[in-house]
Amino acid sequence: MAATATERIGLGPGVTNSVTRNAAVTATAIASVQRVAEGRAVLGIGRGDSALAHLGRAPARVAQFERYLRHLQAYLRGESVPFDDIVDIPVEVAPPMSELQLADAPTDSRIGWIAETDKVPVEVAASGPKVIEVGARHADRLMFTLGADTERLAWGIAHARQARTDAGLDPDGIAFGAYINAASHGDIDIARDLVRGGLTTFARFSVMHGKTSGPLNDDNRKVLQDLRRTYDMRKHTQGDSRQAGVLTPDFIDRFAIVGSPAQCVERLQGLAALGLDKVIISGGRRGADPEAAKEAQVLMEKKFCQRSRSIL
């Protein structure tokens, strides 16, 4: 529906995952959007979080995620995936096709019509070193969930470039972007509260399995550990959650972008200077004061967006 009502904006999921859909299904779905949108589709993907938590599962293992990305990119290029490499359909669910004793049958998996469609770019959401390495090898763009701190983002970019070099790939052959929590408000404490809920979600990715990743001082490392210890998935993304309460002002100021429009634009300019060509801004205002959120929304639309439009 969005594709038929628009002409310029990009379209796609923020982040789908590698578990709840077979790669062929994901490729077909986004390629269909690509056709209707006439080349404006993009596919964001990660290992999964809340989508899997509500199925009683943790994020996908890194090896599964990398295999899925290989399959996904092959399908999107119109290439074939060997049947023997498709291991996410248990034989207990569907036995091998050979049991049907057909006269003839496909020898591998391929979506023929996709070859006639412009290749959909794939963006991998990444925070830890292993997923950054996987994304560096297989993605068209890495979308970091490392916060808004330039030191941490510079670390992620350097790690990705090295991973591509180690794999024999051009280190400049991939684009970089980031998911950022941001709120502009005249009262800095209100701005901080507006991003608390969303920031807990992204910050948790840097300590999800207990070990922190990327450059951190001792205070911020402690906040991440406290965040992991107190996290309640039932209050996921909510600013009035128990986990949101452990975020200190210093942590919020480093990991998010908060303040006046001018201050926020200055922070975005710092991200652009690193080489990021895309930023997805999330307010994450569930559980925050609705009137304050409305004021911030108006400020973002009238001043912040006007000043930041030409940055990236």
Helices and strands as residue ranges (DSSP letters): H 2-5, E 16-17, H 23-36, E 43-46, H 50-53, H 62-76, E 81-82, G 83-85, G 97-100, E 108-109, G 112-116, E 122-126, H 129-138, E 141-144, H 150-166, E 175-184, H 188-204, H 218-230, G 233-235, G 243-246, H 249-255, E 257-259, H 261-274, E 278-282, H 290-299, I 300-304, H 305-308
